[in-house]
Amino acid sequence: MFSKINLSEDSVSKLFVNFSVPSVTGMVISALYAIVDGIFIGRGVGADGLAAITLAYPIINLGVALSFLFGMGGATLMSLHPKNIKFRNTCFSHLVTLNIISYLILVAITFIFNDKLMLLMGSNERLLPMVKEYLYTCVVAMIFLMLSNSLNAVVRNDKAPLYAFISMIVGAITNIVLDWVFIIKLGWGLFGGALATGIGQFLSFLILIWYFIHSKTTIKYKFEKIKLVFLINIVYIGFPSFTIEFAAAVTNTLLNKTFMEYLGGLGVAAFSIVAYICYIFRMVFSGFGQALQPIASFNYGIKLHDRVKKIFKIAHLYSFVTACLLLFIMIKYGSSIVKLFNDDKELIEVASNGLILYSVGIMFLAANFINISYLQAKGDKKISNILSILRSIIFITIAIIILPRIFGETGIWLSFPAADIMTFVASIFFYKRIIAS
């Protein structure tokens, strides 16, 4: 079915459904297996295990950020030049090599600075051994996570969204099954959870490699010296995607420290639960953005501007409706979802309250993701980068510093919706630039 997709002639609505169903479903399943990972850790290890994962996650966020930087930047650049096979293969080779180099640097930083790095991320001496147990295993396997994220973007842009979806599904199911085996049945704790995640990512990677070896795609990897012009273009286009994940690493560190100051380990554990649940928000709207990107990029490249504007409107409509549905679910069933992670009454109360506060800005989050993805798809690097930096670094940092001083614990939870609302207001000033052809 997907091999017959015609990006320049098929109905824009049909194209968006064809791309968004596997893209969003795949991202949701990725989020769900992260949530299931948290549930197994919460049940099998306890609140300290949840806190340890949260404290370790900034490094993992950084790896994900780099994979999105090279993957989305390279894949978008390839889509903007659909007929130039040599150019596309050079982009592909660069994004693979850049992932490998970045991975080696991350591994070196983690193992050289170890304890100092983890304490800097908000850990205390008591939780430090658990943080190390989880982080070391994850970092060793991170190359498969990084390459899977980047290759997935390329496969999706190569008009094979279903194949990209399958690779995510296999990894997700593997992780869930192995979580149960390693954590619950064998009692391997945090090491078991990290190992299960690594094996799932490895299988996703193998499936994507199979696509490039055995399909009829013209995209092939060939090692070549990094060329500055390609590096700059890939980084510039992919920077908004990088900013979102990199900022998650920075803000998670700030939030870990702030929660530790106001509520101690209980606050970090509650934040861990809320972050697991709300990770699905980012994945859903990232999925819509990824579905929009190849359609908008291709039609923009061949100057079919009416189709480009139409996909922008359709993506916003789908995202808004989905955001309303997710907010309803969090308000109605949030407490029940929190209870899946742990039975501690105090932890459930703090996390349930935080979940509602964290979710109130979801409509603005959806709009921001679509605006940034749309600008990326058109290669409008300047405004997409400005909005990404405002949302993910400047506004969230300001909110984390100011709101807790005014509202206490409530202010910490409101930092994210506050940042999304401020970003949405800022995007109004760029509206003409966003919708311009």
C-alpha positions in Angstrom: 0.0 0.0 0.0 2.7 2.5 1.0 4.8 1.8 -2.0 2.2 3.4 -4.2 2.2 6.7 -2.3 2.5 9.7 -4.6 3.5 12.7 -2.6 2.7 15.2 -5.3 -0.7 13.9 -6.5 -2.4 11.9 -3.8 -4.9 13.7 -1.5 -3.1 15.6 1.2 -5.5 14.3 3.8 -5.0 10.7 2.6 -1.2 11.2 2.7 -1.3 12.6 6.2 -3.3 9.6 7.4 -1.0 7.2 5.6 2.0 8.7 7.3 0.6 9.6 10.6 -1.0 6.3 11.5 2.2 4.3 11.5 4.3 7.3 12.7 2.0 8.2 15.7 1.2 4.6 16.5 4.9 3.8 16.5 5.8 6.7 18.7 2.9 5.9 21.1 4.1 2.4 21.4 7.7 3.7 22.1 6.2 5.8 24.8 4.1 2.9 26.1 7.1 0.7 26.4 8.9 3.4 28.3 5.9 3.6 30.6 5.8 -0.1 31.0 9.6 0.0 31.8 8.7 2.5 34.5 5.9 0.3 35.8 8.1 -2.7 36.1 10.9 -0.7 37.8 8.3 0.9 40.2 6.8 -2.5 41.1 10.0 -4.5 41.0 12.5 -2.0 42.5 10.4 0.7 44.2 10.3 4.5 44.4 14.1 4.7 44.7 14.4 2.9 41.4 12.1 5.4 39.7 14.1 8.2 41.1 17.4 6.7 39.9 16.1 6.3 36.3 15.0 10.0 36.3 18.4 11.1 37.6 20.2 9.0 34.9 17.9 10.1 32.0 19.6 13.5 31.1 22.5 11.5 29.5 20.1 9.3 27.6 18.1 12.4 26.5 21.3 13.8 25.1 21.9 10.7 23.0 18.3 10.9 21.7 18.8 14.6 21.0 21.9 14.0 18.9 20.2 11.2 16.9 17.2 13.5 16.1 19.6 16.2 15.2 21.4 14.1 12.6 18.3 12.0 11.6 15.8 14.7 11.1 18.3 17.1 9.7 19.7 14.6 7.2 16.3 13.1 6.3 14.8 16.5 5.7 17.8 17.6 3.6 17.4 14.4 1.5 13.7 15.1 1.0 14.4 18.6 -0.3 16.5 17.1 -3.1 14.4 14.0 -4.1 16.1 13.4 -7.5 19.8 13.9 -6.6 20.8 10.3 -5.6 24.5 11.2 -5.0 23.5 14.2 -2.8 21.0 12.0 -0.8 23.6 9.3 -0.2 26.2 11.8 0.9 23.6 13.1 3.4 22.9 9.6 4.6 26.5 8.7 5.0 27.1 11.8 7.0 24.2 11.2 9.4 25.3 7.7 10.2 29.0 8.7 10.7 28.0 11.6 12.9 25.9 9.4 15.1 28.8 7.0 15.7 31.3 9.8 16.5 28.8 11.4 18.9 28.1 8.0 20.6 31.9 7.5 21.3 32.1 11.0 22.8 29.1 10.3 25.1 30.5 7.0 26.3 33.9 8.6 27.0 32.2 11.5 29.0 30.0 9.1 31.0 32.8 6.7 32.1 35.5 9.4 32.6 33.5 11.7 34.8 31.1 9.0 36.2 30.3 10.0 39.9 30.9 13.7 39.3 28.6 13.8 36.3 25.8 11.9 38.2 26.0 14.2 41.2 25.8 17.2 38.8 22.6 15.7 37.4 21.0 15.9 40.8 21.8 12.5 42.4 22.7 12.1 46.0 25.2 9.6 47.6 22.4 7.2 48.6 21.0 6.9 45.0 24.3 7.0 43.2 24.9 3.2 43.0 21.4 2.7 41.5 21.9 5.5 39.0 25.2 4.0 37.9 23.7 0.5 37.6 21.1 1.8 35.2 23.1 4.4 33.3 26.2 2.4 32.5 24.2 -0.3 30.8 22.0 2.1 28.8 25.0 4.1 27.6 26.9 1.1 26.3 23.8 0.1 24.2 23.0 3.7 23.2 24.5 3.4 19.8 21.5 1.2 18.7 19.1 3.8 20.1 20.8 6.6 18.3 21.1 4.8 14.9 17.5 3.5 15.1 16.1 7.0 15.6 18.1 8.4 12.7 17.6 5.5 10.3 13.8 5.5 11.2 13.6 9.1 9.9 15.3 8.2 6.7 13.2 5.1 6.1 10.0 7.0 6.7 11.1 9.7 4.3 11.9 7.0 1.7 8.2 6.4 1.5 8.3 3.4 3.7 6.5 4.6 6.9 5.0 1.1 7.6 8.5 -0.5 7.6 9.7 2.2 10.0 6.7 1.5 12.2 7.4 -2.3 12.3 11.0 -1.6 13.5 9.6 0.4 16.4 7.0 -2.2 17.2 9.5 -5.1 17.4 11.8 -3.2 19.7 8.9 -2.1 21.9 7.4 -5.6 22.3 10.8 -7.1 23.0 11.5 -4.6 25.7 8.2 -5.2 27.4 8.6 -9.0 27.4 12.2 -8.8 28.6 11.3 -6.3 31.3 9.0 -8.8 32.8 11.6 -11.6 32.5 14.6 -9.7 33.8 13.0 -7.5 36.5 10.1 -9.6 37.8 11.1 -13.2 37.2 14.9 -13.0 37.5 15.1 -10.0 39.9 17.8 -8.2 38.0 16.5 -4.8 39.0 17.7 -1.7 37.2 20.3 -3.6 35.3 17.6 -5.9 33.9 15.5 -2.9 32.9 18.4 -1.3 31.1 19.4 -4.6 29.4 15.9 -5.2 28.2 15.8 -1.7 26.7 19.2 -2.2 25.0 18.2 -5.5 23.4 14.9 -4.0 22.1 16.8 -1.1 20.5 19.3 -3.6 19.0 16.5 -5.5 17.2 15.0 -2.3 15.9 18.4 -1.4 14.5 18.8 -4.8 12.8 15.4 -4.4 11.1 16.3 -1.0 9.8 19.6 -2.2 8.5 17.8 -5.0 6.7 15.8 -2.4 4.8 18.9 -0.7 3.4 20.5 -4.0 2.4 17.6 -5.9 0.9 15.0 -3.3 -0.3 15.1 -1.5 -3.7 16.1 1.8 -2.1 18.8 3.8 -3.8 20.1 5.0 -0.4 23.4 3.4 0.5 26.1 4.1 3.1 29.6 4.8 2.1 32.2 6.1 4.6 33.6 9.5 3.5 35.3 12.4 5.2 32.9 14.8 6.9 32.3 17.8 4.7 31.6 21.1 6.5 28.8 22.2 4.1 26.8 19.0 4.8 27.5 19.1 8.5 26.3 22.7 8.7 23.1 22.0 6.7 22.2 18.8 8.6 22.8 20.5 12.0 21.0 23.7 11.0 17.8 21.9 9.8 17.8 19.3 12.6 18.5 21.7 15.3 14.9 22.2 16.4 14.5 18.4 17.0 17.8 18.4 18.8 16.8 21.4 21.0 13.6 19.7 22.2 15.5 16.6 23.4 18.6 18.4 24.6 16.5 20.8 26.6 14.8 17.8 28.2 18.2 16.8 29.5 18.9 20.2 30.8 15.5 20.9 32.3 15.3 17.4 33.8 18.5 18.1 35.6 17.0 21.4 36.8 13.8 19.8 37.8 15.6 16.9 39.6 17.5 19.4 41.7 14.4 21.6 42.4 12.2 18.6 43.4 15.1 17.3 45.6 15.2 20.7 47.3 11.4 21.0 47.8 10.3 17.3 48.3 13.5 15.2 48.4 13.5 11.7 46.8 9.7 11.6 47.0 9.5 14.5 44.6 12.0 13.0 42.2 10.1 9.7 42.2 6.7 11.5 41.6 8.3 13.5 38.8 9.6 10.2 37.3 6.0 8.8 37.2 4.6 12.0 35.6 7.5 12.2 33.1 6.9 8.6 32.1 3.2 9.3 31.5 3.5 12.6 29.8 6.3 11.3 27.6 3.4 10.0 25.5 2.4 13.6 24.8 5.7 14.4 23.2 5.7 11.2 21.2 2.2 11.7 19.8 2.9 15.2 18.6 6.3 14.3 17.4 4.6 11.5 15.4 2.3 14.1 13.8 5.3 16.3 13.1 7.1 13.4 11.5 4.1 12.6 9.4 3.9 16.2 8.2 7.6 16.5 7.4 8.0 14.3 4.3 4.8 15.5 2.7 5.6 19.2 3.3 9.3 18.9 2.4 8.6 17.1 -0.9 5.8 19.4 -2.1 7.8 22.5 -1.0 10.8 21.2 -2.9 8.7 20.9 -6.2 7.0 24.3 -5.4 3.4 22.9 -4.8 2.8 25.6 -2.1 -1.0 25.1 -1.8 -0.5 21.5 -0.8 2.2 22.6 1.7 -0.3 25.0 3.4 -3.0 22.4 3.4 -0.9 19.9 5.2 -0.1 22.5 7.8 -3.8 23.0 8.6 -4.6 19.3 8.6 -1.8 18.6 11.0 -3.0 21.3 13.4 -6.5 20.0 13.4 -5.5 16.4 14.1 -3.1 17.5 16.9 -5.7 19.8 18.5 -8.4 17.1 18.7 -5.8 14.6 20.0 -4.6 17.1 22.7 -8.2 17.5 23.9 -8.7 13.8 24.1 -5.4 13.3 26.1 -6.3 16.1 28.5 -9.7 14.5 29.2 -8.0 11.1 29.9 -5.5 12.7 32.3 -8.2 14.5 34.2 -10.6 11.5 34.3 -8.1 8.6 34.8 -4.8 10.2 35.8 -4.9 8.9 39.3 -5.6 5.3 38.2 -2.7 5.5 35.7 -0.3 6.7 38.5 -1.3 3.8 40.7 0.1 1.4 38.1 3.6 2.4 39.1 3.5 2.1 42.9 1.2 1.6 45.8 2.7 4.3 48.1 -0.2 6.6 49.0 1.9 9.7 49.5 3.7 9.1 46.2 0.4 8.5 44.4 -1.1 11.8 45.8 1.9 13.9 44.8 2.2 12.4 41.3 -1.6 12.5 40.6 -1.7 16.2 41.5 1.4 16.9 39.4 0.1 15.0 36.4 -3.0 17.3 36.1 -0.9 20.5 36.5 1.7 19.2 34.0 -1.1 18.4 31.5 -3.0 21.7 31.4 -0.9 23.2 28.6 -1.2 20.3 26.2 -3.1 22.1 23.5 -0.2 24.7 23.3 2.3 21.9 23.3 0.6 20.3 20.3 0.5 23.6 18.3 4.2 24.3 19.1 5.3 20.9 17.8 3.4 21.3 14.6 4.7 24.8 14.0 8.3 23.8 14.6 8.0 20.6 12.5 6.4 22.6 9.6 9.1 25.2 9.6 11.7 22.4 9.7 10.1 20.7 6.7 10.3 23.8 4.6 14.0 24.3 5.6 13.1 27.6 7.5 15.9 27.1 10.0 15.9 30.5 11.6 12.4 30.7 13.0 12.1 27.0 13.8 15.4 27.3 15.8 14.2 30.5 17.6 10.9 28.8 18.6 12.7 25.7 19.7 15.2 27.5 21.9 12.5 29.8 23.4 10.3 26.8 24.3 12.9 24.2 25.3 15.5 26.3 27.0 14.7 30.0 27.7 11.0 29.9 28.8 11.3 26.6 30.7 14.4 27.8 32.6 12.7 31.1 33.5 9.6 29.2 34.7 11.6 26.7 36.8 13.5 29.5 38.5 10.5 31.8 39.1 7.3 29.8 39.6 8.4 27.5 42.5 9.4 30.7 44.4 5.9 32.0 44.0 3.7 28.8 44.1 6.1 26.3 45.8 5.7 22.7 44.7 2.7 23.6 42.4 5.0 26.1 40.5 7.4 23.3 39.6 4.7 21.3 37.9 3.4 24.4 36.1 6.8 25.2 34.5 6.1 23.1 31.4 2.7 24.4 30.5 3.9 27.9 31.2 6.8 27.5 28.8 4.4 26.1 26.1 1.9 29.0 26.5 4.7 31.5 26.2 6.1 29.8 23.1 2.6 29.8 21.5 2.3 33.5 22.2 5.7 34.1 20.6 4.7 32.0 17.5 1.8 34.4 16.9 4.4 37.1 16.1 5.9 34.8 13.5 2.6 33.6 12.0 3.0 35.2 8.6 6.5 33.7 8.3 5.2 30.3 9.4 2.4 30.1 6.8 4.4 31.9 4.0 5.5 29.9 1.0 
